[in-house]
């Protein structure tokens, strides 16, 4: 029996190693294909600094035509995009392109918090009853913990996963109150928005000035990246310690 158990464990290990190698090879192939596509097609001609700088000016000029309605139209388009699971980082980037660093971060934040509000009420209205009937007792056990730690749980998950579309919908389908859902999202995502907007603004400035995007040649690009990495590592360390102690966010 022990030998069979050992063999089984060994086979599982080999399968795990094979799957890891296959995933790594797929990733390498994907990266290689992207490089080849960029270098040997006409697509690369649109990614020069001059072309990107011209595109940025064009976008800003287009939105400026709408005057005070420009930001409003962007917010509407932005929260609809996030609700339909377009990555939030994309919205932040285009917001900074259009309105600049500080204003872009503020407008992107409005998009994020309106979108999460919509997602919450859509999920509660259309999916809550179905999920309750489907998972029954298992869901009640989870929600029992959320009753006590709902706010900190949302903050904690947002710190780690930011605005991951699956997380947006999964949290919205639970019994977490809208107050805890919104405040948890607010406190758990604001630093993500600031860092992404900051980095985007620096990149845009470098492109328009004709500077290098290589962090070695432009060290200031490393500042928001370093802060983002530091926050992520800190959260992961806290996560491991809490798991080790068998605790949940309080």
Helices and strands as residue ranges (DSSP letters): H 2-40, G 42-47, H 49-64, H 69-83, H 88-99, H 101-126, H 128-135, H 137-161, H 165-172, H 178-209, H 221-245
